């Protein structure tokens, strides 16, 4: 987040925490992306205190493709828009979900 200008920090925070869903709170890492067709795709990378975290999503026809990575020797949880939750360990991941028509 930018500490030089509130508006820049607010937008950056929304993109990282809201759109791409990177949340590191009290040492607990969660990836909870919020995709929307009007954006089409989004990607965020953060060199956090625990290492680099990446969260990305994109629409491909009737599918949503989620990709992410978390630092080695760490655990996290991904919460997908379909309501599923999956535990993660350090490494790179990819998940594909079907989208509802008109989503």
OpenMM code with the backbone's topology and positions (N, CA, C; nanometers):
from openmm import Vec3, app, unit

residues = "UNK UNK UNK UNK UNK UNK UNK UNK UNK UNK UNK UNK UNK UNK UNK UNK UNK UNK UNK UNK UNK UNK UNK UNK UNK UNK UNK UNK UNK UNK UNK UNK UNK UNK UNK UNK UNK UNK UNK UNK UNK UNK UNK UNK UNK UNK UNK UNK UNK UNK UNK UNK UNK UNK UNK UNK UNK UNK UNK UNK UNK UNK UNK UNK UNK UNK UNK UNK UNK UNK UNK UNK UNK UNK UNK UNK UNK UNK UNK UNK UNK UNK UNK UNK UNK UNK UNK UNK UNK UNK UNK UNK UNK UNK UNK UNK UNK UNK UNK UNK UNK UNK UNK".split()
positions = [
    Vec3(0.0837, -0.1181, 0.0000),
    Vec3(0.0000, 0.0000, 0.0000),
    Vec3(0.0883, 0.1246, 0.0000),
    Vec3(0.0443, 0.2243, -0.0690),
    Vec3(0.1151, 0.3509, -0.0718),
    Vec3(0.0846, 0.4299, 0.0543),
    Vec3(0.1884, 0.4782, 0.1198),
    Vec3(0.1688, 0.5643, 0.2357),
    Vec3(0.1801, 0.7111, 0.1952),
    Vec3(0.2110, 0.7364, 0.0669),
    Vec3(0.2280, 0.8725, 0.0194),
    Vec3(0.0964, 0.9382, -0.0185),
    Vec3(-0.0003, 0.8617, -0.0588),
    Vec3(-0.1274, 0.9190, -0.1005),
    Vec3(-0.2364, 0.8172, -0.0707),
    Vec3(-0.3363, 0.8572, 0.0042),
    Vec3(-0.4400, 0.7640, 0.0478),
    Vec3(-0.5094, 0.6936, -0.0686),
    Vec3(-0.5416, 0.7673, -0.1745),
    Vec3(-0.6162, 0.7068, -0.2855),
    Vec3(-0.5375, 0.5937, -0.3496),
    Vec3(-0.4067, 0.6110, -0.3681),
    Vec3(-0.3252, 0.5042, -0.4274),
    Vec3(-0.3216, 0.3821, -0.3361),
    Vec3(-0.3057, 0.4053, -0.2068),
    Vec3(-0.3030, 0.2944, -0.1115),
    Vec3(-0.4358, 0.2213, -0.1055),
    Vec3(-0.5455, 0.2952, -0.1143),
    Vec3(-0.6777, 0.2326, -0.1095),
    Vec3(-0.7005, 0.1433, -0.2305),
    Vec3(-0.6641, 0.1898, -0.3482),
    Vec3(-0.6802, 0.1095, -0.4700),
    Vec3(-0.5907, -0.0136, -0.4648),
    Vec3(-0.4658, 0.0048, -0.4245),
    Vec3(-0.3721, -0.1080, -0.4163),
    Vec3(-0.4240, -0.2127, -0.3166),
    Vec3(-0.4709, -0.1670, -0.2012),
    Vec3(-0.5251, -0.2591, -0.1012),
    Vec3(-0.6454, -0.3349, -0.1529),
    Vec3(-0.7340, -0.2659, -0.2255),
    Vec3(-0.8525, -0.3302, -0.2829),
    Vec3(-0.8118, -0.4367, -0.3841),
    Vec3(-0.7132, -0.4071, -0.4685),
    Vec3(-0.6690, -0.5049, -0.5687),
    Vec3(-0.6073, -0.6280, -0.5032),
    Vec3(-0.5195, -0.6075, -0.4046),
    Vec3(-0.4522, -0.7201, -0.3402),
    Vec3(-0.5468, -0.8005, -0.2522),
    Vec3(-0.6196, -0.7328, -0.1622),
    Vec3(-0.7056, -0.8038, -0.0661),
    Vec3(-0.8424, -0.8363, -0.1234),
    Vec3(-0.8988, -0.7460, -0.2013),
    Vec3(-1.0336, -0.7663, -0.2531),
    Vec3(-1.0370, -0.8505, -0.3782),
    Vec3(-0.9788, -0.8014, -0.4854),
    Vec3(-0.9876, -0.8690, -0.6154),
    Vec3(-0.9070, -0.9989, -0.6180),
    Vec3(-0.7811, -0.9925, -0.5744),
    Vec3(-0.6960, -1.1129, -0.5782),
    Vec3(-0.7030, -1.1940, -0.4490),
    Vec3(-0.7514, -1.1333, -0.3421),
    Vec3(-0.7817, -1.2070, -0.2199),
    Vec3(-0.6646, -1.2479, -0.1340),
    Vec3(-0.5519, -1.1778, -0.1410),
    Vec3(-0.4361, -1.2120, -0.0576),
    Vec3(-0.4566, -1.1507, 0.0804),
    Vec3(-0.4638, -1.2371, 0.1805),
    Vec3(-0.4835, -1.1896, 0.3176),
    Vec3(-0.3851, -1.2607, 0.4106),
    Vec3(-0.3043, -1.1818, 0.4777),
    Vec3(-0.2113, -1.2332, 0.5782),
    Vec3(-0.2431, -1.1594, 0.7073),
    Vec3(-0.3103, -1.2292, 0.7971),
    Vec3(-0.3539, -1.1693, 0.9227),
    Vec3(-0.3126, -1.2579, 1.0383),
    Vec3(-0.2397, -1.1997, 1.1326),
    Vec3(-0.1925, -1.2724, 1.2512),
    Vec3(-0.1163, -1.3993, 1.2116),
    Vec3(-0.0375, -1.3912, 1.1051),
    Vec3(0.0423, -1.5046, 1.0603),
    Vec3(-0.0331, -1.6082, 0.9795),
    Vec3(-0.1644, -1.5913, 0.9632),
    Vec3(-0.2457, -1.6864, 0.8867),
    Vec3(-0.2675, -1.6331, 0.7459),
    Vec3(-0.2327, -1.7158, 0.6469),
    Vec3(-0.2442, -1.6765, 0.5070),
    Vec3(-0.3682, -1.7391, 0.4439),
    Vec3(-0.4477, -1.6549, 0.3792),
    Vec3(-0.5663, -1.6996, 0.3070),
    Vec3(-0.5663, -1.6368, 0.1690),
    Vec3(-0.5973, -1.7164, 0.0673),
    Vec3(-0.6207, -1.6658, -0.0674),
    Vec3(-0.7699, -1.6793, -0.0934),
    Vec3(-0.8362, -1.5666, -0.1118),
    Vec3(-0.9812, -1.5676, -0.1335),
    Vec3(-1.0140, -1.4693, -0.2459),
    Vec3(-0.9899, -1.5103, -0.3706),
    Vec3(-1.0121, -1.4200, -0.4837),
    Vec3(-1.1601, -1.3937, -0.5071),
    Vec3(-1.1888, -1.2742, -0.5570),
    Vec3(-1.3246, -1.2341, -0.5924),
    Vec3(-1.3269, -1.1931, -0.7394),
    Vec3(-1.3356, -1.2901, -0.8305),
    Vec3(-1.3351, -1.2575, -0.9734),
    Vec3(-1.4654, -1.1947, -1.0190),
    Vec3(-1.4556, -1.1189, -1.1266),
    Vec3(-1.5748, -1.0612, -1.1875),
    Vec3(-1.5510, -1.0514, -1.3379),
    Vec3(-1.6496, -1.0898, -1.4185),
    Vec3(-1.6323, -1.0886, -1.5638),
    Vec3(-1.5964, -0.9513, -1.6210),
    Vec3(-1.6371, -0.8444, -1.5547),
    Vec3(-1.6057, -0.7122, -1.6083),
    Vec3(-1.4560, -0.6831, -1.6045),
    Vec3(-1.3826, -0.7503, -1.5177),
    Vec3(-1.2368, -0.7350, -1.5146),
    Vec3(-1.1680, -0.8330, -1.6088),
    Vec3(-1.2238, -0.9530, -1.6235),
    Vec3(-1.1657, -1.0530, -1.7132),
    Vec3(-1.0519, -1.1320, -1.6526),
    Vec3(-0.9571, -1.0630, -1.5873),
    Vec3(-0.8444, -1.1303, -1.5219),
    Vec3(-0.7792, -1.0347, -1.4223),
    Vec3(-0.7048, -1.0917, -1.3296),
    Vec3(-0.6296, -1.0117, -1.2328),
    Vec3(-0.5150, -1.0962, -1.1797),
    Vec3(-0.4082, -1.0286, -1.1394),
    Vec3(-0.2932, -1.0976, -1.0812),
    Vec3(-0.2247, -1.0033, -0.9836),
    Vec3(-0.1831, -1.0580, -0.8695),
    Vec3(-0.1084, -0.9810, -0.7701),
    Vec3(0.0054, -1.0667, -0.7175),
    Vec3(0.1192, -1.0031, -0.6989),
    Vec3(0.2351, -1.0653, -0.6351),
    Vec3(0.2781, -0.9748, -0.5215),
    Vec3(0.3054, -1.0362, -0.4060),
    Vec3(0.3447, -0.9574, -0.2894),
    Vec3(0.4667, -1.0213, -0.2258),
    Vec3(0.5725, -0.9446, -0.2125),
    Vec3(0.6906, -0.9900, -0.1400),
    Vec3(0.6658, -0.9569, 0.0070),
    Vec3(0.5977, -1.0473, 0.0744),
    Vec3(0.5526, -1.0266, 0.2124),
    Vec3(0.6641, -1.0611, 0.3113),
    Vec3(0.6424, -1.0359, 0.4384),
    Vec3(0.7414, -1.0742, 0.5396),
    Vec3(0.7679, -1.2257, 0.5449),
    Vec3(0.6756, -1.3080, 0.4941),
    Vec3(0.6956, -1.4534, 0.4968),
    Vec3(0.7431, -1.5072, 0.3615),
    Vec3(0.7591, -1.4213, 0.2626),
    Vec3(0.8027, -1.4625, 0.1288),
    Vec3(0.7042, -1.4173, 0.0225),
    Vec3(0.7330, -1.4517, -0.1035),
    Vec3(0.6466, -1.4073, -0.2127),
    Vec3(0.5165, -1.4864, -0.2176),
    Vec3(0.4060, -1.4132, -0.2305),
    Vec3(0.2726, -1.4704, -0.2419),
    Vec3(0.2153, -1.4223, -0.3740),
    Vec3(0.1538, -1.5129, -0.4486),
    Vec3(0.0934, -1.4785, -0.5776),
    Vec3(-0.0492, -1.5315, -0.5824),
    Vec3(-0.1379, -1.4505, -0.6372),
    Vec3(-0.2762, -1.4914, -0.6591),
    Vec3(-0.3210, -1.4346, -0.7928),
    Vec3(-0.3765, -1.5195, -0.8781),
    Vec3(-0.4213, -1.4756, -1.0103),
    Vec3(-0.5454, -1.5538, -1.0500),
    Vec3(-0.6289, -1.4904, -1.1312),
    Vec3(-0.7458, -1.5589, -1.1865),
    Vec3(-0.7747, -1.5018, -1.3246),
    Vec3(-0.8405, -1.5849, -1.4062),
    Vec3(-0.8799, -1.5405, -1.5400),
    Vec3(-0.9992, -1.6233, -1.5860),
    Vec3(-1.0799, -1.5621, -1.6697),
    Vec3(-1.1931, -1.6313, -1.7311),
    Vec3(-1.1470, -1.6927, -1.8624),
    Vec3(-1.1822, -1.8180, -1.8841),
    Vec3(-1.1580, -1.8883, -2.0104),
    Vec3(-1.2889, -1.9561, -2.0493),
    Vec3(-1.3618, -1.8951, -2.1407),
    Vec3(-1.4925, -1.9447, -2.1835),
    Vec3(-1.5829, -1.9641, -2.0627),
    Vec3(-1.6264, -2.0863, -2.0327),
    Vec3(-1.7156, -2.1116, -1.9196),
    Vec3(-1.6404, -2.1584, -1.7949),
    Vec3(-1.5138, -2.1226, -1.7867),
    Vec3(-1.4330, -2.1668, -1.6729),
    Vec3(-1.3619, -2.0481, -1.6090),
    Vec3(-1.3333, -2.0647, -1.4818),
    Vec3(-1.2465, -1.9723, -1.4095),
    Vec3(-1.1200, -2.0484, -1.3751),
    Vec3(-1.0082, -1.9920, -1.4068),
    Vec3(-0.8799, -2.0535, -1.3758),
    Vec3(-0.8140, -1.9710, -1.2659),
    Vec3(-0.7807, -2.0359, -1.1557),
    Vec3(-0.7128, -1.9721, -1.0441),
    Vec3(-0.5723, -2.0271, -1.0341),
    Vec3(-0.4762, -1.9389, -1.0175),
    Vec3(-0.3376, -1.9803, -0.9978),
    Vec3(-0.2819, -1.9037, -0.8790),
    Vec3(-0.1947, -1.9673, -0.8071),
    Vec3(-0.1346, -1.9001, -0.6931),
    Vec3(-0.0118, -1.9726, -0.6453),
    Vec3(0.0627, -1.9059, -0.5605),
    Vec3(0.1777, -1.9693, -0.4970),
    Vec3(0.1977, -1.9085, -0.3595),
    Vec3(0.2473, -1.9924, -0.2698),
    Vec3(0.2792, -1.9479, -0.1352),
    Vec3(0.4207, -1.9929, -0.1031),
    Vec3(0.4854, -1.9245, -0.0110),
    Vec3(0.6246, -1.9576, 0.0213),
    Vec3(0.6388, -2.0998, 0.0763),
    Vec3(0.7551, -2.1568, 0.0519),
    Vec3(0.7860, -2.2897, 0.1066),
    Vec3(0.7805, -2.2838, 0.2594),
    Vec3(0.7539, -2.3968, 0.3204),
    Vec3(0.7445, -2.4099, 0.4662),
    Vec3(0.6318, -2.3260, 0.5264),
    Vec3(0.5283, -2.2956, 0.4464),
    Vec3(0.4113, -2.2222, 0.4941),
    Vec3(0.2855, -2.2991, 0.4585),
    Vec3(0.1801, -2.2704, 0.5294),
    Vec3(0.0502, -2.3272, 0.4964),
    Vec3(-0.0468, -2.2126, 0.4705),
    Vec3(-0.1520, -2.2432, 0.3984),
    Vec3(-0.2534, -2.1434, 0.3669),
    Vec3(-0.3829, -2.2160, 0.3362),
    Vec3(-0.4855, -2.1377, 0.3135),
    Vec3(-0.6133, -2.1915, 0.2694),
    Vec3(-0.6592, -2.1076, 0.1515),
    Vec3(-0.7111, -2.1753, 0.0474),
    Vec3(-0.7739, -2.1022, -0.0621),
    Vec3(-0.9234, -2.1236, -0.0504),
    Vec3(-0.9962, -2.0145, -0.0657),
    Vec3(-1.1427, -2.0179, -0.0647),
    Vec3(-1.1884, -1.9741, -0.2029),
    Vec3(-1.2464, -2.0671, -0.2758),
    Vec3(-1.2893, -2.0393, -0.4126),
    Vec3(-1.4320, -1.9857, -0.4148),
    Vec3(-1.4688, -1.9106, -0.5183),
    Vec3(-1.6032, -1.8530, -0.5254),
    Vec3(-1.7167, -1.9552, -0.5218),
    Vec3(-1.6886, -2.0804, -0.5561),
    Vec3(-1.7942, -2.1822, -0.5503),
    Vec3(-1.8185, -2.2314, -0.4074),
    Vec3(-1.7465, -2.1749, -0.3098),
    Vec3(-1.7644, -2.2107, -0.1697),
    Vec3(-1.6667, -2.3149, -0.1195),
    Vec3(-1.5907, -2.3767, -0.2083),
    Vec3(-1.4965, -2.4792, -0.1635),
    Vec3(-1.3746, -2.4148, -0.0970),
    Vec3(-1.3188, -2.4895, -0.0026),
    Vec3(-1.1979, -2.4481, 0.0697),
    Vec3(-1.0967, -2.5605, 0.0577),
    Vec3(-0.9732, -2.5232, 0.0329),
    Vec3(-0.8691, -2.6240, 0.0183),
    Vec3(-0.7449, -2.5800, 0.0966),
    Vec3(-0.6872, -2.6709, 0.1759),
    Vec3(-0.5631, -2.6376, 0.2449),
    Vec3(-0.4459, -2.6438, 0.1464),
    Vec3(-0.3494, -2.5560, 0.1649),
    Vec3(-0.2322, -2.5519, 0.0777),
    Vec3(-0.1054, -2.5577, 0.1612),
    Vec3(-0.0018, -2.6151, 0.1029),
    Vec3(0.1323, -2.6069, 0.1597),
    Vec3(0.2175, -2.5317, 0.0595),
    Vec3(0.3403, -2.4990, 0.0951),
    Vec3(0.4260, -2.4185, 0.0086),
    Vec3(0.4357, -2.4746, -0.1326),
    Vec3(0.4264, -2.3855, -0.2318),
    Vec3(0.4372, -2.4264, -0.3710),
    Vec3(0.3407, -2.3498, -0.4594),
    Vec3(0.3274, -2.3954, -0.5836),
    Vec3(0.2396, -2.3315, -0.6827),
    Vec3(0.1163, -2.4186, -0.7055),
    Vec3(0.0030, -2.3535, -0.7332),
    Vec3(-0.1237, -2.4228, -0.7481),
    Vec3(-0.2044, -2.3688, -0.8640),
    Vec3(-0.2923, -2.4538, -0.9156),
    Vec3(-0.3870, -2.4145, -1.0193),
    Vec3(-0.5193, -2.4870, -0.9938),
    Vec3(-0.6290, -2.4132, -1.0012),
    Vec3(-0.7628, -2.4696, -0.9830),
    Vec3(-0.8501, -2.4192, -1.0952),
    Vec3(-0.9388, -2.5051, -1.1434),
    Vec3(-1.0320, -2.4669, -1.2486),
    Vec3(-1.1730, -2.4942, -1.1983),
    Vec3(-1.2610, -2.3946, -1.2109),
    Vec3(-1.4000, -2.4122, -1.1725),
    Vec3(-1.4884, -2.3688, -1.2894),
    Vec3(-1.6063, -2.4257, -1.2938),
    Vec3(-1.7045, -2.3867, -1.3971),
    Vec3(-1.7746, -2.2606, -1.3500),
    Vec3(-1.8109, -2.1743, -1.4450),
    Vec3(-1.8851, -2.0537, -1.4115),
    Vec3(-2.0303, -2.0696, -1.4520),
    Vec3(-2.1159, -1.9976, -1.3847),
    Vec3(-2.2573, -1.9956, -1.4218),
    Vec3(-2.2730, -1.9063, -1.5437),
    Vec3(-2.3666, -1.9371, -1.6299),
    Vec3(-2.3929, -1.8533, -1.7451),
    Vec3(-2.4278, -1.7123, -1.6985),
    Vec3(-2.3658, -1.6146, -1.7631),
    Vec3(-2.3921, -1.4753, -1.7284),
    Vec3(-2.3147, -1.4241, -1.6089),
    Vec3(-2.2333, -1.5092, -1.5455),
    Vec3(-2.1546, -1.4659, -1.4312),
    Vec3(-2.0452, -1.3735, -1.4745),
] * unit.nanometer
topology = app.Topology()
chain = topology.addChain("A")
for resn in residues:
    res = topology.addResidue(resn, chain)
    for name in ("N", "CA", "C"):
        topology.addAtom(name, app.Element.getBySymbol(name[0]), res)
